[in-house]
Structures are given as structure tokens and as C-alpha cells.
Amino acid sequence: MSGGDKLDFEIRPNPAPVSAADRAALLANPGFGRVFTDHMVTIRYADGKGWYDARVEARAPIPMDPAAAVLHYAQEIFEGLKAYRGADGSVTLFRPDANALRFADSARRLAMPELSTETFVESLRRLVEIDREWIPEDEDSSLYLRPFMFASEVFLGVRPANEYLYCVIASPAGAYFASGVKPVTVWVSPDYTRAAPGGTGAAKCGGNYAASLAAQAEAIEAGCDQVVFLDAVERRFVDELGGMNVFFVYDDDTLVTPPLTGTILPGITRDAILTLAAESGHRVEERPVSFADWQADAASGRLREVFACGTAAVITPIGGVRFPDGEFLIGGGEPGRSTMALRQRLSDIQRGRADDRHGWVQRVL
Ligand SMILES: *Cc1c(COP(=O)(O)O)cnc(C)c1O
């Protein structure tokens, strides 16, 4: 179901784009995920025909039959990455090939057709090219790209659909933390789990998020910012947050993150941090961390820092932990030095302010 999808994109510019003045007003304070650019990419798929009808066109609602399979059985996957504007006007993406490969992995898990890495990255490049004026210029801002794919076949039977729509939209994003980096408090959910062995935890699918929302609502109810999930089998080991991976930093500079055993989303930020931390002299380990050890090591002071990571917020310090029987602080609730140093280092590479030794930054314009 993959490969061979060398496609020509038909370009249909938006006949009524947002005016330069209105765009400037929107870009002054875009927030996250509320403002969108003038265009979108769409590519269709049908069994027997493969990928076809690749377009860059005006962003618009997608007409959908009420029996479209995605509305009933949630056959949907997505990705998220950012485009950055360089001081010289160039536009770069961070490891888009890694997103392409993960999108293909997610597609396989959800029994969907794969898009080639070449077509995936080309779709991003095409959208960024036509909407480049939408990339915010200021230091901490970027254009968030959201590729996604869903089952569009009109059919209520339960089986993999035979028609799909792939789409990319773009949304300018301001600094994630408007007033500097602020540690978050996380809620350890006693009732809910996110992903079980053999399930879809390692796939980036909307269904995982749907399943996390009741737990996230419980976290908010408990006065926390985010939920952290324990493993579904023993309810002992830390998996990840609803949409971010988690790292622990100990007082001997060891950095630990739970291993990728199929229930955790393989974050590209996570992967980059493992490399950068080792380079900066940390001992790096991928191994399970129990919630009991998390508590004990925070109490003894052996655990110095905890942080969450993902494309949207890059690195977010975790300053407090709450659970039904109590709560505790990490590092006095302040961001730790390794957390902040890794955050700076990764942002510098992503934004072209530091040497890109690993070839992670891809120039697309
Ligand atoms: C996307 C995502 C992450 C972070 O992945 P990045 O590639 O670093 O953005 C972590 N956990 C979940 C559940 C995710 O969906």
C-alpha cells in the first residue's frame, strides 16, 4: 500500500486570501491552534487507484457524508511539526522525515494506506511555500503544521475503509508560555489508563486523545495542568502525559525516560533529547520508572528534575505532582538546570541559532 506515489500537486491559490493588515493583526497574538492560514493540502486515496488528486487549495470546510467511516469508527491519524523562519528569510522544518516515518507507522497500525516520505514532506513544503507570509517572525513563534488522514468512505460496515483523505493545515503559533517558562503540576490518574500492550499507544491517532480527555478533565478538576498516565497492566510504571513524553533527572546527572514498549508515543522531541543529553555529559537511560520510586526519590532529593516534552511546548518543567492520597513538589517547584539547558539547546538548533550536527534541520524554502 506504500511507495510509488509520485504526485503532481495542482495549485489553486485562494481567490480571497486574508488581507495583509488582517494577517498582521492575527499574527500579533495567534495563541495556539485558533488562527489558520489561507490554504490547505488535500490528497485522495482509493483502493485500486492509489493516491490521486493532490492539491494546494483554499482552506475550506470538507463536505462529508454522515456515514463517512471516520465519524463512526475513528480511523484517523495525525502529525504535528513546526516551520521556522530564519533571519535570512529561509524556512526550515525539524526532522520532517521522522514525522513522515511515524505517520506511516501510525497508518499501518490503523490499517490505513501509507504515504511515501517524499510525498509527505513535499506536501508540507507546498503549503509552507504558498502560506509563507503566515510564518510569524518573532523569536519564539512558528507555523504549526498539522498533517492528518481519515477514512472518508461512506460505509457503516466494520473493516478498514477503502477511501481516505490526507490533508495538511497550518496554524501560526505564538510563544507557548507567554510569560516565560512556567512549571506545570501533573495529576496521576488513579482510574484511567491511556494505552494497553497491543493497543494503539504508539500510534498518533485521534482515538488516543479521545480516550485521554476524561482523565485530563479529572486533572483540571484536581487543580492540575496535565494528566500523567501509569501503565495499564500493573498501574505502577509511568508511561507519559496525554500528549507529551516524560523525563526524570537525578542528582548524579542521570537522565531517565520510560522505554518504547508499544504503549508510549515515540516522540521526536524525546529522541532528540536523548541524543543532546548524552552529548552534554548526562548518563542516559531508557528504563521503567515506578510511581513509588518517583515519590521516594523526590522525597529524598535524589530526583532533581522532571520535565515533559513534545513539539508544541518543546520542554515543560514539571514542578508538582498530585494524586488522590497527596501531593509533592519537584525541585521546590522551580525549573531545573538540566531542563532549562536542554530546552535552550534544542530550541537553538531548531531555530538555526546553533550548529546542527545531526542534520536535523531541513531547509524547505
Ligand atoms: C505527539 C505526541 C508526543 C510528542 O511527540 P513529538 O514528536 O515530540 O511532538 C508525545 N506523546 C503523545 C501521546 C503524542 O501524541
PDBQT file of the ligand as one rigid body, heavy atoms in Angstrom, charges set to zero:
ROOT
HETATM    1  C1  LIG A 401       2.823  13.821  19.559  1.00  0.00    +0.000 C 
HETATM    2  C2  LIG A 401       2.919  13.188  20.906  1.00  0.00    +0.000 A 
HETATM    3  C3  LIG A 401       4.071  13.287  21.707  1.00  0.00    +0.000 A 
HETATM    4  C4  LIG A 401       5.268  14.136  21.335  1.00  0.00    +0.000 C 
HETATM    5  O1  LIG A 401       5.838  13.799  20.121  1.00  0.00    +0.000 OA
HETATM    6  P1  LIG A 401       6.809  14.845  19.383  1.00  0.00    +0.000 P 
HETATM    7  O2  LIG A 401       7.217  14.152  18.147  1.00  0.00    +0.000 OA
HETATM    8  O3  LIG A 401       7.912  15.116  20.300  1.00  0.00    +0.000 OA
HETATM    9  O4  LIG A 401       5.978  16.072  19.134  1.00  0.00    +0.000 OA
HETATM   10  C5  LIG A 401       4.087  12.601  22.910  1.00  0.00    +0.000 A 
HETATM   11  N1  LIG A 401       3.027  11.888  23.323  1.00  0.00    +0.000 NA
HETATM   12  C6  LIG A 401       1.903  11.791  22.595  1.00  0.00    +0.000 A 
HETATM   13  C7  LIG A 401       0.774  10.974  23.122  1.00  0.00    +0.000 C 
HETATM   14  C8  LIG A 401       1.810  12.433  21.365  1.00  0.00    +0.000 A 
HETATM   15  O5  LIG A 401       0.678  12.332  20.656  1.00  0.00    +0.000 OA
ENDROOT
TORSDOF 0
